[in-house]
């Protein structure tokens, strides 16, 4: 089992395994027919309230991580995601420009801690 993260705007590769979009909103400028996704798990994404509050402002990153982790722990979609990760190589797909401070990074941390 391999777990990675990648922007949806980056080229899809065989090594990605199962590609799961983890954003609540569909990425701008991407056609569903060419997105190369296996699953869109929008319910695992941060709530609209949390997403709007964070607004990708770096100074809010640490607090965003705490709040999102609390949301994830209560989210039934986590079980679906963990099931996929247990059975396949998975790449979490996201659209944010910031490759270090986004919800897929937090989600990967949570999954890795659950699998230990």
Sine and cosine of phi, psi and omega as CSV:
sin_phi,cos_phi,sin_psi,cos_psi,sin_omega,cos_omega
0.00,0.00,0.86,-0.52,0.10,-1.00
-0.91,-0.42,0.60,-0.80,0.01,-1.00
-0.77,-0.64,0.85,-0.53,0.01,-1.00
-0.75,-0.66,0.09,-1.00,0.11,-0.99
-0.72,-0.69,0.49,-0.87,-0.07,-1.00
-0.33,-0.94,0.56,-0.83,0.11,-0.99
-0.95,0.30,0.57,-0.82,0.00,-1.00
-0.91,0.41,-0.37,0.93,-0.03,-1.00
-0.99,0.13,-0.14,0.99,0.07,-1.00
-1.00,0.09,0.43,-0.90,-0.05,-1.00
-0.90,0.45,0.72,-0.69,0.09,-1.00
-0.95,0.31,0.62,-0.79,0.00,-1.00
-0.73,-0.69,0.39,-0.92,0.03,-1.00
-0.84,0.55,-0.63,0.78,-0.06,-1.00
-0.93,0.37,-0.17,0.98,0.05,-1.00
-0.90,0.43,-0.44,0.90,-0.09,-1.00
0.93,0.37,-0.64,-0.77,0.02,-1.00
-0.97,0.24,0.83,-0.56,-0.05,-1.00
-0.99,-0.15,0.88,-0.47,-0.06,-1.00
-0.86,-0.51,0.90,-0.44,0.07,-1.00
-0.96,0.27,0.81,-0.58,-0.07,-1.00
-0.91,-0.42,0.38,0.92,0.06,-1.00
-0.99,-0.13,0.53,-0.85,0.03,-1.00
-0.96,0.28,-0.58,0.81,-0.03,-1.00
-0.97,-0.24,0.56,-0.83,0.05,-1.00
-0.93,0.37,0.69,-0.72,-0.04,-1.00
-0.90,0.44,0.65,-0.76,0.01,-1.00
-0.90,0.43,0.65,-0.76,0.11,-0.99
0.97,0.26,0.17,0.98,-0.02,-1.00
-0.92,-0.40,0.81,-0.58,0.05,-1.00
-0.99,0.11,0.66,-0.75,0.02,-1.00
-0.86,0.50,-0.54,0.84,-0.04,-1.00
-0.94,0.33,-0.33,0.95,-0.04,-1.00
-0.88,-0.48,0.19,0.98,-0.09,-1.00
-0.97,0.22,-0.27,0.96,-0.01,-1.00
0.82,0.57,0.76,0.65,0.01,-1.00
-0.94,-0.35,0.53,-0.85,0.10,-1.00
-0.99,-0.12,-0.44,0.90,-0.06,-1.00
-0.37,-0.93,0.62,-0.78,0.16,-0.99
-0.92,-0.39,0.96,-0.28,-0.05,-1.00
-0.97,-0.24,0.94,0.34,-0.10,-1.00
-0.91,0.41,-0.43,0.90,-0.04,-1.00
-0.95,0.32,-0.24,0.97,0.03,-1.00
-1.00,0.09,-0.21,0.98,-0.03,-1.00
-0.94,0.34,0.32,-0.95,0.08,-1.00
-0.84,0.54,0.51,-0.86,0.05,-1.00
-0.85,0.52,0.37,-0.93,0.04,-1.00
-0.85,0.53,-0.63,0.77,-0.01,-1.00
-0.89,0.46,-0.72,0.69,0.00,-1.00
-0.92,0.39,-0.67,0.75,0.00,-1.00
-0.87,0.49,-0.72,0.70,0.00,-1.00
-0.93,0.37,-0.63,0.78,0.03,-1.00
-0.88,0.47,-0.73,0.68,-0.03,-1.00
-0.90,0.44,-0.77,0.64,0.06,-1.00
0.79,0.61,0.45,0.89,0.00,-1.00
0.81,0.58,0.59,0.81,0.07,-1.00
-1.00,0.00,0.91,-0.42,-0.10,-0.99
-0.80,0.60,-0.55,0.84,-0.02,-1.00
-0.94,0.35,-0.26,0.97,0.03,-1.00
-0.99,-0.14,0.02,1.00,-0.13,-0.99
-0.83,0.55,-0.78,0.63,-0.07,-1.00
-0.89,0.45,-0.66,0.75,0.03,-1.00
-0.94,0.35,-0.62,0.78,0.06,-1.00
-0.85,0.53,-0.72,0.70,0.01,-1.00
-0.84,0.54,-0.72,0.69,0.00,-1.00
-0.88,0.48,-0.74,0.67,-0.05,-1.00
-0.91,0.41,-0.66,0.75,-0.02,-1.00
-0.93,0.37,-0.63,0.78,0.05,-1.00
-0.88,0.48,-0.62,0.79,0.06,-1.00
-0.89,0.45,-0.66,0.75,0.04,-1.00
-0.90,0.44,-0.69,0.72,-0.05,-1.00
-0.87,0.49,-0.67,0.74,-0.05,-1.00
-0.87,0.49,-0.46,0.89,-0.01,-1.00
-1.00,-0.10,-0.01,1.00,-0.17,-0.99
-1.00,-0.05,0.88,-0.48,0.01,-1.00
-0.90,0.44,-0.35,0.94,0.03,-1.00
-0.92,0.40,-0.33,0.95,0.03,-1.00
-0.88,0.47,-0.64,0.77,0.02,-1.00
-0.88,0.48,-0.66,0.75,0.04,-1.00
-0.89,0.46,-0.69,0.72,0.00,-1.00
-0.91,0.41,-0.70,0.71,0.02,-1.00
-0.88,0.48,-0.60,0.80,0.06,-1.00
-0.87,0.49,-0.66,0.75,0.04,-1.00
-0.92,0.39,-0.68,0.74,-0.04,-1.00
-0.92,0.40,-0.57,0.82,0.03,-1.00
-0.93,0.36,-0.49,0.87,-0.11,-0.99
-0.98,-0.17,-0.33,0.94,-0.13,-0.99
-0.63,-0.78,0.31,-0.95,0.31,-0.95
-0.95,0.30,0.70,-0.72,-0.10,-0.99
-0.74,-0.67,0.64,-0.77,0.18,-0.98
-0.87,-0.48,0.83,-0.55,0.07,-1.00
-0.99,0.17,0.83,-0.56,-0.08,-1.00
-0.97,-0.26,0.71,-0.70,0.00,-1.00
-0.64,-0.77,0.21,-0.98,-0.05,-1.00
-0.93,-0.37,-0.26,0.97,-0.10,-0.99
-0.82,0.57,0.56,-0.83,0.05,-1.00
-0.94,0.33,-0.58,0.81,-0.02,-1.00
-0.98,0.22,0.92,-0.39,-0.08,-1.00
-0.99,0.12,-0.15,0.99,-0.04,-1.00
-0.94,-0.34,-0.43,0.90,-0.06,-1.00
-0.84,-0.54,0.97,0.25,0.02,-1.00
-0.56,-0.83,0.21,-0.98,-0.10,-0.99
-0.89,0.45,-0.51,0.86,0.02,-1.00
-0.91,0.42,-0.56,0.83,0.04,-1.00
-0.89,0.46,-0.72,0.69,0.00,-1.00
-0.91,0.42,-0.70,0.71,-0.01,-1.00
-0.87,0.49,-0.66,0.75,0.04,-1.00
-0.88,0.47,-0.68,0.73,0.04,-1.00
-0.86,0.51,-0.71,0.71,-0.02,-1.00
-0.89,0.45,-0.72,0.69,-0.02,-1.00
-0.89,0.46,-0.73,0.69,-0.01,-1.00
-0.87,0.49,-0.62,0.78,0.02,-1.00
-0.93,0.35,-0.54,0.84,0.03,-1.00
-0.95,0.32,-0.50,0.87,-0.06,-1.00
-1.00,0.08,-0.13,0.99,-0.01,-1.00
-0.96,0.27,0.00,0.00,0.00,0.00
